[in-house]
Amino acid sequence: MKGITYDYMEQYIRSLIEEHNEPLKELEDYAHENNVPIVHKEVARFLELMINIKKPLKILELGTAIGYSSILMNISSKGNSEITTIERDEKMIAAAQRNIEKYGFADKIKIIQGDCLEVLKQLNDKYDLIFMDAGKGHYNHFLPECMRLLNKDGIIIADNALFRGMVASDDLVERRKITIVKRMREYLKLVSDNKSFITSVIPMGDGIAVTTRRD
Ligand SMILES: C[S@@+](CC[C@H](N)C(=O)[O-])C[C@H]1O[C@@H](n2cnc3c(N)ncnc32)[C@H](O)[C@@H]1O
């Protein structure tokens, strides 16, 4: 068990998900060969599911990397979503921009360069779905800005919420990761304790936390 679920469980769940076609397959292969972190296969499927249910028109993503999840979300919405994605690493931005242009998503996916914490403060649009996948140690700091930017019935999906199991058990915590773990616990406490939100933490991939406002 390397992650947060049993290997046999993860393998079985993954075996149920069909392979993607191009361009997603090509991006997955590139990410694998170049050690670029992209969403786990079952989390990608979960995003596709949520987009099919919610049909978000405006999506905000924290953490672009090579543009894989942005492209996945846009394809999943059948091109009907506008995606704004934030990334601070120049090399990642260059790779993502290339991919977005190469595969014809330039009018649907906009990258904003910068640190999420700074960029979030400057945004004023409202989003139907916010996908947090950058700066694990700052989700608790991103939350107030994300709530400000979230549409009334919007949802926040936070990836890596259980961070290799460390968030759930002190026995697993690596010393160097203690700050990230504490802050992720703080994030989960904030979204769980606040009576105006409803949150479900799902032990899938590296753990995801899905939050929306109560009616
Ligand atoms: C896990 S990867 C994103 C993967 C992408 N969502 C996907 O699945 O295709 C996280 C990315 O966030 C970027 N990042 C980390 N902390 C950040 C921050 N505070 N502000 C902006 N980008 C950040 C990293 O450079 C990295 O490219």
The ligand as an SDF file (V2000), in Angstrom:
LIG
                    3D

 27 29  0  0  0  0  0  0  0  0999 V2000
    0.0750   18.6810   -9.2250 C   0  0  0  0  0  0  0  0  0  0  0  0
    0.6170   19.8650  -10.3500 S   0  0  0  0  0  0  0  0  0  0  0  0
   -0.8520   20.2980  -11.2290 C   0  0  0  0  0  0  0  0  0  0  0  0
   -1.3230   19.2000  -12.1160 C   0  0  0  0  0  0  0  0  0  0  0  0
   -2.4800   19.5730  -13.0280 C   0  0  0  0  0  0  0  0  0  0  0  0
   -3.5980   20.1050  -12.2820 N   0  0  0  0  0  0  0  0  0  0  0  0
   -2.9210   18.3500  -13.7880 C   0  0  0  0  0  0  0  0  0  0  0  0
   -3.4850   17.4340  -13.1620 O   0  0  0  0  0  0  0  0  0  0  0  0
   -2.6900   18.2790  -14.9990 O   0  0  0  0  0  0  0  0  0  0  0  0
    0.8360   21.3000   -9.3350 C   0  0  0  0  0  0  0  0  0  0  0  0
    1.3400   22.5170  -10.0950 C   0  0  0  0  0  0  0  0  0  0  0  0
    1.1260   23.6450   -9.2680 O   0  0  0  0  0  0  0  0  0  0  0  0
    2.2340   24.5280   -9.3620 C   0  0  0  0  0  0  0  0  0  0  0  0
    2.2570   25.2760   -8.0900 N   0  0  0  0  0  0  0  0  0  0  0  0
    2.5980   24.8160   -6.8580 C   0  0  0  0  0  0  0  0  0  0  0  0
    2.3930   25.7520   -5.9240 N   0  0  0  0  0  0  0  0  0  0  0  0
    1.9010   26.8430   -6.5780 C   0  0  0  0  0  0  0  0  0  0  0  0
    1.4740   28.1250   -6.1620 C   0  0  0  0  0  0  0  0  0  0  0  0
    1.5150   28.4860   -4.8710 N   0  0  0  0  0  0  0  0  0  0  0  0
    1.0140   28.9850   -7.0910 N   0  0  0  0  0  0  0  0  0  0  0  0
    0.9640   28.6250   -8.4140 C   0  0  0  0  0  0  0  0  0  0  0  0
    1.3560   27.4120   -8.8710 N   0  0  0  0  0  0  0  0  0  0  0  0
    1.8120   26.5310   -7.9730 C   0  0  0  0  0  0  0  0  0  0  0  0
    3.4240   23.6320   -9.5920 C   0  0  0  0  0  0  0  0  0  0  0  0
    4.4340   24.3390  -10.2870 O   0  0  0  0  0  0  0  0  0  0  0  0
    2.8240   22.4920  -10.4110 C   0  0  0  0  0  0  0  0  0  0  0  0
    3.0070   22.6870  -11.7820 O   0  0  0  0  0  0  0  0  0  0  0  0
  1  2  1  0
  2  3  1  0
  2 10  1  0
  3  4  1  0
  4  5  1  0
  5  6  1  0
  5  7  1  0
  7  8  2  0
  7  9  1  0
 10 11  1  0
 11 12  1  0
 11 26  1  0
 12 13  1  0
 13 14  1  0
 13 24  1  0
 14 15  1  0
 14 23  1  0
 15 16  2  0
 16 17  1  0
 17 18  1  0
 17 23  2  0
 18 19  1  0
 18 20  2  0
 20 21  1  0
 21 22  2  0
 22 23  1  0
 24 25  1  0
 24 26  1  0
 26 27  1  0
M  CHG  2   2   1   9  -1
M  END
$$$$
